[in-house]
Amino acid sequence: MEPVQTVLIAVHRFLQAALCCCLAGMWGLVPPTELHAQRIAKYGADFLAGGVGARALAMGGAHVALTQDVSSGYWNPAGLGMAVYPEFAYMHAERFAGVVTFDYAGAAYPINATSTVGFSFFRSGVNDIKNTLNAWDAERNQPKPDPESHITSFSAADMAFFVSYARRWRGRYYVGVSAKIVRRSIGDFADAWGYSFDIGVQHRGKRFLLGLQLQDASTMLQSWSVNPSAFNIDGTNPSTGNPYTFEEVFAQELPTGETFLVLPVARLGSGIIFPVGLRNALTVGMDVDVAFDGQQANAFSVGDLSVHPRAGAEFSFSDVLALRAGISRISSTRGYGLDIVPSVGAGVRLYAFAIDYGFGDFGGLASELGFSHRISVHFSLEQESLRRADK
């Protein structure tokens, strides 16, 4: 597999070509920009890689074996099979010092003694991005006299919708699947659709837990399309009688739509529960993600295979108060050597309602991207008429 640019970098360069060069052009500094669309994407659905649920994230994201609630639709769909009552969850997080917002909502419903369905929605976005295209006077080849009044704003947003199904299989084994639809957009300039599914399995012993999730098992296809008319500049070209195009004004070609492939990731998880007294417990989890897409930056890698370990622990007091800590990433970076990204958090459960908080350094010690705060709420409809028959 030849080296490829990441989708995020491609999108960033796309924005640079489409928008940022307009600002540079105002000062006569427009450099030639080229986009090299690749077919294999290393980070094609990276907006989902951050995870969901403040409990799981405070434990470093080591949750493939531990998950057993509504958030299992993301971590491992097999975990939905442990839901006793209908459940609902919501999480809000801010990343990159608040520049990027992330929201998640999920629901799970046990439909019979052995099966559960779940639904998950995700949105990650950057809002209020400035569009300076119409602040440029194409006829005079310089900024308009009042450029601020011609600047508009748009959002770049990534969204995903999961439909999950889990089933108890042979005693302590559970299996599950999540069908995924991904929608990505950059204002009116470009958009993409993606489709794939995850499969998972769990073994839940009395104290020892094992899990496996194959993420994007079908290989996700993301098909980008570009809207050329969104790049038109105010005014009419006297030579053609049509609006000025981006190519005419800035002497650069617009990128064309491409189809990217997001390769599968195998996520292996394990966990162990240590009872402490009558009502307290210490839970420890460890996960390893194995990717096959050639990631090498900030990862332990051999050729096109990269390994991403995570670990976490939780101490629960009487199933009411929980303290958590974890390591969300262990990596090797140039100039910094070994980089360990920690996370901490706490949670409170009152009957059927729980609220959790997680805090971590989103970018790692080698980054200046700021910290990440995650807050999530969880609610169970604990009515006897809604209780799973076998619980």
N, C-alpha and C positions, 0 to 999 in steps of 0.2 A: 504494500500500500504506500503510495507516494505521500509525502508530507502535505498537509492541508491546512488552510486557514480555518479558524473557528467561525461558527455562524455569527457569534456576537461581534467578532472583529469585522466580519463582512458587513453586518448591519451598521456597525459604527462607521465604517468607510463609506457605506452607502449614504448615510446621513451627511458625512463630510462632503461627498460629491454633490449631493442634492441641495444642501442648505449652507453648510459652513463656508464653502468656497465663495458664497455670495458675500459674506462679510470680508473675506480676504480680497475678493475682487474690488471692494470699495476702495482698497488702498493699492490696487494694482499689483497684488501679490498672489494671483491665482496660479498655483502650480498644476502641472498635469497630474491627474489622479486616475489610477487604474484599479478596477475591481476584478478579482480573479475568483469567480464562483466555483466552488468545489462541490462534489457530489457526496462526500462523506463528511458529516458534521460531528466534531468532537463535543460541542456544547449546544446541540440543536434544541434541547429542551432544558437548558440549564436553569431557567427560572423556577423549575420544579425541584431542583436538586437541594434547595435549602431545607426542605422538610416542612412538616406541619405539626402543630400541637406543642405548646410550651413545655409540657412534661417530657416528651421525647427529645426535644431540642436541648433542654437543660441537661439531659443525660448523654449529650454528644451525638444524638441521632442513632444510638445503638438500640434499635427497636424492632428489627426484623423478627426476632424470636419473642420479644416481650409484648408486642402490641396485641390487644384483645378488646378494643373498643371501636368506636365509629371511625377513628383516624386510620384504622387498618386498611381502608380503601386505598390509602397512599403507601403505608409502610409494608404491608403484606396482606393482601385480601383474605388470606386464610384466617387471619385473626378475627374477622367479623363473625366467625362461627361461635365465638365465645360470648357474644352479646346476649344478655338475659332479657332486657327490655328495649323498647325503641329508644334511640339515643340521638342527640343533636350536639354539634360542636361548632365553635367559631374561633378564629384566631386572626389577630392583626399584628403585623410586624413592620418595622421600618429599617431599611438597610442603607448603606452608604451615607451615613449621617442624615438620614431622612429623605434623601433624594428619591429612593425607590420605595414604594409602598407595596405590601403584600397582604392579601386577604384570602382566607380559606373558610369555607362553610361545608359541613357534612351532616349526613343523616344516615341512620341504619335502622333496619326493621326486621326482626325475626319473623319469618313467614310460616314456619312450622317447627317441629321438634328438632330438625337437623339442618335447616337452611336459613340463610340471612341474606338480605339484599341491602346495598348501600349506595349512596349518591354523594359525590364530592364536587365542589366547585372551587377553582383557584383563579386569582387575578393578581398579576404583578405589573406595575406600571410606573412610568415617569410622566408626570403631568407638566403643563405649562412650558413646553419646549418652544422656543421662538422660531418662527418662520419668517425669514428676512427677504424672501424672493421678491416680493412686490415693493420692497424699499429701494430697489435698484431701478434706475432710469435707463432702460435699454437704448433709447434714442440718443441720449447724451453720453452713455457709457460711464455713468458716475451715479453716486447716491442721489435720491430725490431730496429736494430742499428740506422736507420735514419727514425723514425716514421713519421716525418713531410711530407716526400715525398710520403707517402702512405695514407695520409688523403685527402679525397675528400669532396665535398659539395653537399647538396641537399636542396630542398625547401619543406615546408609544406604549402599547399594552399587550401583554401576553395573558391568555385565558385558557383554561382547560376544564373539561367536564368528564368525570369518571362515573361509570355505572358498574357496580361490583356485585359479585355473588360468591358466597362461601357455603361450604357444606362439611359437616362432620363426617369423617371417613374412617371406619375401622377403629373404634375405641377412642384413643387419645390423639389421633391424627385428624388434621383439618386441611382442606384444600380450598383454593379460591382463585378468582379471575377478576380483573378490572379492565373493561373496555374504555379506551381513552380517545377523546377528541380534543385537539389543540387548535386554538385560533390565535394568530399573532398579527398585529397591525402596527404600522408607523403612520399615524394620521391617515390622510387620504392618499399617501404616496405609494404604499405597498402593503400587501397583506399575504398571509399564508394560512393554509389548513394542514393539519397533521392528524394521523390516525395510527393507533397501535393498541396493544393490550399487554397487561402484566399477568403473570401467573405466580402462585405462591403455595407453599405447604408449611405446616407447623406440626411439631410433636410436642405436646404439653404433658410432661410428667408431673409428679407431685412437687418436685423441687427443680428438676432440670428441664430446660426448654431449648428447642432447636427450631430454626426457621430457614427457609430458602425462598427468595423471590427472584424471578427472572424478569427484569424490567425491560419493557419494549421487546418482548419475546418475538414479535412478528417483524421487527425492525420498523421504526416509525418513518413514514414518508411525510416530508414537509414540502409542499409545493408553493413557492413564492410567485406572486404576480405583481407587476408594476403598473401604476396608472400614469401614463405619460402626461395626460391633460392636467394633473395636479401640479406639474412643474412649470406650466405656462406662466409667462410674465405679463403683467398688465401692459396694455398697449397693443397696437396693431402694426405688424411689420409691413411697411409700404410695398415691399417687393413681392410679398405673397398675399397680402390682404387678410392674413390670419394672425391670431395672437402670437407674440414672440414665444419661441420655444426655449427650453433650457439649453439645448445644443447650440442654437443660434447666438444666444447671449454670452455663454461662457465657454464655447468651443470645446465642450466635453460631451461624450456620449452617455446617455442614461443606461444603467444596467438593465438587463432583461431578466425575466423570471427564470428561476431554477428550481429543481427538485433535489432536496437534500435527504440523505439517509442518516438516521440516528440508530446506531447499532445497539444490540442488547447489552445489559449490564447484569451480571450475576451478583446478588447480594446475599451473603451468608451470615447467619446470626446465631448466637447462643446466649443463654441466660441461666442464672441460678438464683434461687430464693432461699435466704437463711432466716428462719424464724428466730426472733429475739424476744424471749418472754412469751406471754400469752397473746398479745395483740400487736406487737411490733414486728417489723420485718426489714431485712436488708436485701435489696434486689440488685444484682450486678449483671450487666449485659456487655457483649462484645460483638461487633460486626466487622465484616470485611467486604468491600465492594471490589469486584474484579471487572474491569472494563477492557474492551477489545478494540477501541477506536484510535489508539495511538497517542493518547494524552501522555505528555512527558513533563510539562511544566508543573512544578510543585507536586509531584507524585512519584512514588516508587514505581519504576517502570522497567520492563525488559522488552525491547522491540515495540510492538503495537499493544502489548498487554501492560496495564497499569493496575496498581493495588492501592486501595484507600481504606485504611483501618479506622475504627471508631470504638470508643468505650465509654461506659457511664455507670453510675450507681445511684440508688435512691434509698433513703432510710425513712420508713413510714412509721409514724406514731399513732397507734390505735386507729389506723385508716382514716385519720382526720387531717393531720399535718404531715407534710413530706418535705424533706430537704434533698437536693439533687446536685450532682456535679458530673462532669464528663469531659472527654476530649473529642471534639468534633472532627479534627483533622491532625494527622501527623505527616509531615511532608519535609522534603529537602529543597531548599531554595539557594540560588546562587548569591553569594555574599553574606548570607545569614546562616547557612548550614541547616541544622535540624530546626524545623518550625513546628511548634505544638500550639494548637488553637484550643483553649479551654472554654468551658461553659458552666454556668451555675444557675440554680433556680430553686423555687419553692412552690408549694401548692397547698390549698386548703379545700377539704371536702366537707360539706354540710348536707347530710342526707343524700338527696339525688342531685345536688348541684356542686360543681367543683370549679375553682378558678386557679389557674396556674400562670406562673411568670418565669421567663427564662432570659438570661443575659449572656452575651458572648461577643467576642471580637470577630465580626463577620469576615474580615479580610485576612486575619492572621497577624502575627507579630511583625511580619515583613511588609505590612501594608499600612497605608494611612487612610483607609476607607472608612474608619470609624467603627463604633460598636453597634450591635443589633439588640433591640429590645423586642421580646415576644410576649404577648398576653393572649391567653386562650381561656374559653369557658366551655364547660361540658355539662349537659343536663340529660338525665334519664327519666323517662315516664314510668315510674315504678308503681304501676297499677296492676293488681292481681289479674285482671282480665286481659292484660297485655303481656303477661309473663310467658316466656318460652315454656312449652309443655314439659321439657325434660329437665328443667332447672329448679 
